[in-house]
Amino acid sequence: MLGFFFGGVVTMEGRCAVETWAEFGFSGTPCTSRVKCGVGTNVLFCTGSDEVSVFSTQERRIIAVLKFPGPVSDLIQSHDKQLLYVASRSGVYCVSLQFLLSRSQSSPADALFHPAEVKISSESLVVEEEGVLSLLLVGSVLLTLSQRDTSWMLILHNSPKQSVSSRWGMLRSFSLPLDSTVVHTGTRRRPVLICVHSIDSAPPPSSSTSSSEAALTDDHFHLEPVLFKLLFGIDAALAKSPVILCGLPDGCLCFLPLHLPGSRLRVLHSLEQPVVFVGASVVIETCPGYAQCLVAVGELGRVVLMKTDRGGPDRGDNIAGFIERCVPGPVMCGCVDKKYLYYSTGSDLLVLNLSEGSSRSESQERVEETSSKISAPQSPISLNVCRVIALAEPACGTAGGVQLLGLTGRGQLQRITLPQGGEDATSPKVPSTQVGRSVRDLLSAIGDVCERASALKTAIKSKNQILRHLNQVLNISFLLIDSTNSEQHLPVQEKPIRCHATTSWSRLLQTDSLNLICVLDNSSPYVLERGWTLSIAVFPLSCSPRAGGESSSTVFSFPFHNLHPGETLEVTLPLAAAGDTPFPVTVSCSLVFSLSSLLGEEAANVSGSSSCISLPLNTLTVDGLHALRVNSPVTTHNKATSHCRDTRTDAVQAFLSSCRTGCSGRGEGGGESVSKQQELYSACIRVSAELLRETLVSRSSDLEPPQHVCVSLLEWLMSDDPGGVKTAHRGDKFSLSSSVVHARAPNGHMVKLMAKEVESMKTEESMTTVDVQVESSSVAAVCELHHAVLRRLQTLLLRAPERAASTKRIQSLGLRQALQRAERLLQQIQQSRISAALGAGVSTEQTTRSRLSVYRELRENPLFII
């Protein structure tokens, strides 16, 4: 097999004359449009709709319109061009062209502006079959090719003897498996059907008939006997049977001997791309009037020439040679005339000389076969005609030039006249001056160029907008990445794009819930345009992953667009219901940009597993102090009333607890449950009073010590927001009148937070400390507040100056006692584990009580923060 590649396009020296006969304004596609020369000077064409139009080249107008029950996929004429067969949705219809023309001539006087409309009814249905894509008439046999679910179906129908409008009977049917690529595309392309005859089965052409007319009739071609026998077999040649060639959208070129008993559809060649055109060419005038070459053209530009490869003394008999060439695609339609292939790519109409590379001598072919079988590249010739989607068979003009009839994608019917001497167009010559060029032709070409330039300008403008938007996204990404890398040196308040939040309690349907109002602050010089989404992930720090490896986090997404510099975006999200979520809770904020919102379907081609860009902003922490509901200042009477109310509430809770214990089937231990309900848990943190005076009291010294230090510490704990989170009802400054704070924890239990000064004695030195104590009947509430106070005191240590050596000595003495105490507690825990594992007479309740006492002692840390 010989291979050729045509990389470029050569412009023909002699300019083509393009004459636009009519403009209809429809929009067609190459898969659905057809144009054919009809009776006399009439032209038939369809565009995939339910109409077939008849255009008169003399009157330059549409004289009749045939309306069918469904979309038209193909149309052919009888051999005498008296009948028209049309494939529509429900089958094949037969219409008399003489009747149609006579009706158009007898139409009223306004037919010049309104063509005659003929509605085709089911009476004209001759073959009832769904989904017919292609038609071919061979003598009295009508062939229909349709696409089924998993196969191609070729059916032969016999002509009735009674009348033309009678139903045709089915003779035989043939099937061929459907390629999976055609099934998945979803679009139905029209296959190509032609009939090839051997010259032995038909009389030779008369001298008055041109070679083009004899060899290239409508969908019927006469082939030389040697090539016919080599391609289709000796049996088909001896039987003088016409052969049906099928070019399928899956790239297969199949053939079927029509009159050969026991014949079946067989594959002749595979183009590996949808077949657009199949025809025959004379190529060499050794036998005038008959073709010596079959031509098949694929949609992507592959051209296959099938000709006789003459044998020599050292090569034996003749064989069928297949020559493959590649031309610039995509190919939308095509036709052949003598030695030339005319095809359209949509943007240009080109002509390819088939005789070059095929008319070489046998010695040249043998030399090429020994030298990697590659011929010199040949380029097709540009005719400078665009938007052609359907071509009729070439015709010879009065002046001897070749005329093509084409249908464009804009709904124009054009006659294209090629310059004379097209055979020598590829050889260098002096450009011919055409003084009588048509102004209409020039205007049409200018209009095409302007339309294409306008479309390109719109596409370039759209691409520029996308590039500008992507550049903005890259700038924001680099800005956030730089601020993230330098996070340890750059405070959250100085980040260009950051989030801060406020907590607030709300009540809905007698259910309390904690909400988080998150504010996105854009302090950067860039606009956050469409495509950005604020993503907020919420997850508790103390919650382990769920069963199956699932995370307990919740992600909220808030799309937005056009957030200008200096503007903020405020969103509200539910953080937790009362008693549902343990604190602290981590809130991770990030910006996510979706490429699909900007690029659309092209985002799927972006390398990588995801088409989204995620940029972290900052992380917020909501602790137990943020979730506290602080009681307002109360008088002594109110405190006493509240104490009585708490006592009654505790009694009710103890009663309900004893009832639940009794219902569980175990009566003993009820009194112990009541005592546990009333038992208080506490945790203590010791801080150097000198540290607090240097960091907190220096701001305001209106109160007298020692109360001043304790109150300042509690006010700072309740109002400061080291993690960028505030509490809504407290405001920026929280004021107290005493060193005790009564509040309600997120789980509903009452808690007490208090601070007092204590004189700490360590051998010969002493130090004043402030003890911050948390008390509650709920262990979970004590743990949450203990963690929150420690977390905030860590930020306080960052501002504190370094301690002197004397204080370090005091702390070292306390550290020795803490280590001894920790060793004792460790022994208790190990003993508890061993007893529980061996089951040495220790109940579960005793083990739990022992571990709880150890936990309490761990909370009572003798060390203090200096």
C-alpha angles and dihedrals in degrees: 000000000000119000129207131176124201106199104171140039125237120209114230113241096219109064120234119240111231117193118187107214099182142348117217102177099229126131115229137174131220090246094059107027123095132173126187137171110247136188113332111324096346125116125205122205141163132189103200096277125108092271135089114195128206114210124194113215090198097052092032094223143092107270100182141014123203115208117203129191093252144008115310116235103175143357134195137175131229118255092261090044091235097114131050121208116199127188111217136162100287099033145292122327128200121212129181110234093201091056089048094051093046090051092051091051092050093051118116125273095268090065087102088076100023115044121213112272118211118191111209112217131197089267088079092053108117100166120034107206132131123234102013108175105174137025135199130177118206111177106302094342121096116201123203124190119197138169118239128185096277106004148036113250121208112188127187117212126193122224115247120240097215104064141332095252094054121109117271119233124231116247105178141337132213130193135199125190115260118238114243092232090062091050094053097047092068094207118108113222122196113250120223119249123187136157123228121201129190116234087239090067096053135046115258117261120267122247090252092060118085121232091243094055093047098045100036110047121152107297090329123099134180115222130195112260097242095055090041091055094044094051103038104024138255093277094060090046094050092045089050087224121167112239124223115219117202121194107195130199090242090065099257119134106204132181136201125191101225103206099032113109114238094014122151140185111282132179114249098179142340122229092185089225134068112292111237103173140012122185146135132255133198092218094167123035094221092119107027116221100021133085124245097187139051117212126204122182126196127210094247093052105272112145120193120195116197113197142143114280104211114225124225137203091281099037105050126216130003118281135190109262123206115201117190123203133175123218129179110280174221095095113206101174140345149182137187134227121184103303100352135086116206117197138163128221094188092251096056143010113231138185125211124198105227095188093068108088091013101065097057121128121261092250090055091051092050091050091050092049091056092048101060092285096263123141128206110278116262125196128214118240121246117229093191095235118127140192096032110153101167134032132193124213113290117259133198116246127222091257093051098259125126117258125201126195112212140178117213131210090248092061099260125143107213136184111212116198115196119216117261117259092039089157090069096040094107094056118086114263140151112278111256117236113234105196092174097057113155114253087206090058092052093048090050091051091047090050091052092049092047092050092050091046090051091051091049091048091053091048092048091049091051092048091049091053090050091049091049090050092047090049089053090050091050092050091051091046093052090046093053094042091053092049091048093051091051094043095123090058099036118068118224091246090061098050113116093228116024144147130231128178146202127209123217136170121231134180124220126169091351091304123118117217135177115231129196119214105202119195122199109207117199107200093155124105091244133089117235098223131187117311097051122116128189107225119195120187117195122192134152116243095220097048115101121216116278126249113292093033094282117151121236092222124119122213123206121193124199115183116204140161140206102023101171126206111285094020127115135212117214122199131173125213134174110255103182144329119240109290096357105100128046118227144268099057122192117218113196115194124197141161118236123195119198116211091197090067088059105031100028113197091357088071088075089066093057110112114249137058096274136039093209130092116212119198119184117225112182140313123243126200123210108196135181093275091058090053097049119116102213119210115235118249110286135196125239091262092052090047090053091047090048090048091053090047091050090049091052090046091050090050091051091048090049090051093049090047092052090049091052090048091050093049091053090070097251113101099179119084096038094120090050091055090055091051091049091052090056095041116110125220123203144182128197134205122190121210129182110256090213090057091052094049091052095047106030113016093051089074095060129004102180095123127065122244141279092036092042095066094049095047092046090051093051092045090051093048092051098044109031119094110199091167097050094260126119134184114244103220096042098061126202094307124042114197128198134189096202140026094252126084121194115198144150120251122226090259091056100255122129116248133189123209116190139165130202137169118249130186108230116205118202113173109288095350131065135193135193114234135182114228114211107199129188119200130182141139088239120079091201092055092050091050093049094049092043090055092046094051092047091049093053094045088056089064089049091058091059090067096043121102121237117281125243123250093256093061090048089056091052090049091049091056090052090046091058091054091046091054092050090048092048091052090053092049091048090055090052092052093048091048090050092052093048093049092048092049095049095038092225097177094292116133124219090247092056091049091050092048091050093050091047091055090051090051091052093052091049089054090053094073112183091202118093134202113254 
